[in-house]
Amino acid sequence: MADIWNTIASNYVTVGTTNLSKTPYVNVDPEVYTGTWNGTYSTNKKFSIQISNVNGFRAKVKYQSEGTVKYQDVLIKDNAFKIGDSKFTVTKIGTAQVKTVVIDPSSGATTMLTAYAKKA
């Protein structure tokens, strides 16, 4: 039982040292984000991200990629937001970088897929 508490205590210290963004949430230009963004990962897996209802720094997002569909309300900060295991970052007008963590169910190994999406 003591081992469990030691692990929990050490993780509190680790989490407490995480460098979080100090920038505040600010309103974004809805035109930059609103629309459908399409891309392809290096594995030739296609994805689509639909962003709607951008209001202030909030938006509604639908992520779709070969059998996976996720809906989420997101908060946009530092030109980016997370949806599920993916992070969407606008790099310039009409282009965004998408990073997705994929977990192999048989081995538990994780892989980071990175791709660029273009606004349709």
C-alpha positions as CSV (number, residue, x, y, z in Angstrom):
1,M,0.0,0.0,0.0
2,A,2.9,2.4,0.8
3,D,4.2,1.9,-2.8
4,I,0.9,3.2,-4.2
5,W,1.1,6.3,-2.1
6,N,4.7,6.9,-3.0
7,T,3.9,6.7,-6.7
8,I,0.9,9.1,-6.3
9,A,3.0,11.5,-4.3
10,S,5.9,11.5,-6.8
11,N,3.5,12.1,-9.7
12,Y,2.0,15.1,-7.9
13,V,5.5,16.6,-7.9
14,T,6.0,15.7,-11.6
15,V,2.7,17.3,-12.6
16,G,3.4,20.4,-10.6
17,T,6.6,21.1,-12.5
18,T,4.9,20.9,-15.9
19,N,5.4,24.1,-17.9
20,L,1.9,25.3,-18.8
21,S,1.1,28.2,-21.1
22,K,0.9,31.5,-19.2
23,T,-0.9,33.3,-22.1
24,P,-4.6,34.1,-21.5
25,Y,-7.5,33.0,-23.7
26,V,-8.2,35.7,-26.3
27,N,-10.9,36.0,-29.0
28,V,-9.9,34.6,-32.4
29,D,-10.9,35.5,-35.9
30,P,-13.7,33.0,-36.8
31,E,-12.8,33.2,-40.5
32,V,-9.3,31.7,-39.8
33,Y,-10.8,28.6,-38.2
34,T,-14.3,28.0,-39.6
35,G,-14.6,25.5,-42.3
36,T,-13.4,22.0,-43.3
37,W,-9.7,21.1,-43.1
38,N,-8.4,18.0,-45.0
39,G,-5.1,16.2,-44.8
40,T,-3.3,12.9,-45.1
41,Y,-0.9,11.3,-42.6
42,S,2.3,9.7,-43.7
43,T,0.5,6.3,-43.4
44,N,-1.8,7.5,-46.2
45,K,-4.7,7.7,-43.7
46,K,-6.9,10.7,-44.6
47,F,-8.6,12.9,-42.1
48,S,-11.0,15.8,-42.0
49,I,-11.6,18.4,-39.4
50,Q,-14.8,20.5,-39.4
51,I,-14.8,23.6,-37.3
52,S,-18.0,25.6,-36.7
53,N,-19.6,28.0,-34.3
54,V,-16.4,29.9,-33.5
55,N,-17.3,32.4,-30.8
56,G,-14.7,34.2,-28.9
57,F,-12.1,31.5,-28.3
58,R,-14.6,28.6,-28.3
59,A,-15.6,26.3,-31.2
60,K,-17.4,23.1,-32.1
61,V,-15.2,20.5,-33.9
62,K,-15.7,17.2,-35.7
63,Y,-12.7,15.0,-36.4
64,Q,-13.1,12.2,-38.8
65,S,-10.5,9.7,-40.0
66,E,-11.2,6.2,-41.4
67,G,-13.7,4.8,-38.9
68,T,-13.0,7.4,-36.2
69,V,-15.4,10.2,-35.5
70,K,-15.0,12.6,-32.6
71,Y,-17.2,15.6,-31.7
72,Q,-16.0,18.1,-29.1
73,D,-16.3,21.6,-27.9
74,V,-12.8,23.1,-27.8
75,L,-11.0,26.2,-26.4
76,I,-8.6,27.8,-28.8
77,K,-5.4,29.1,-27.2
78,D,-2.0,30.0,-28.9
79,N,-3.6,29.2,-32.3
80,A,-4.3,25.7,-31.3
81,F,-6.7,23.3,-29.7
82,K,-6.9,19.6,-28.8
83,I,-9.6,17.2,-29.9
84,G,-9.3,13.6,-28.5
85,D,-5.8,12.4,-29.1
86,S,-5.1,15.1,-31.7
87,K,-3.7,18.6,-31.6
88,F,-4.6,21.1,-34.3
89,T,-2.4,24.2,-34.7
90,V,-2.9,26.9,-37.3
91,T,0.6,27.6,-38.8
92,K,-0.5,30.2,-41.3
93,I,-3.8,31.3,-42.9
94,G,-5.3,28.2,-44.6
95,T,-2.7,25.7,-43.3
96,A,-2.7,23.8,-40.0
97,Q,-0.5,21.2,-38.4
98,V,-2.2,18.1,-37.0
99,K,-0.5,15.8,-34.5
100,T,-2.2,12.6,-33.5
101,V,-1.1,10.0,-31.0
102,V,-1.9,6.5,-32.1
103,I,-1.7,3.6,-29.6
104,D,-1.1,0.0,-30.9
105,P,-3.7,-2.1,-29.0
106,S,-1.6,-5.3,-29.1
107,S,1.7,-3.8,-27.8
108,G,0.6,-0.6,-26.2
109,A,3.3,1.3,-28.1
110,T,2.5,4.9,-29.0
111,T,3.3,6.6,-32.3
112,M,3.0,10.3,-33.1
113,L,1.5,11.0,-36.6
114,T,2.1,14.5,-37.9
115,A,0.4,16.0,-41.0
116,Y,-0.6,19.3,-42.5
117,A,-4.2,20.1,-43.3
118,K,-5.4,22.6,-45.9
119,K,-8.7,24.6,-45.5
120,A,-11.2,23.6,-48.2
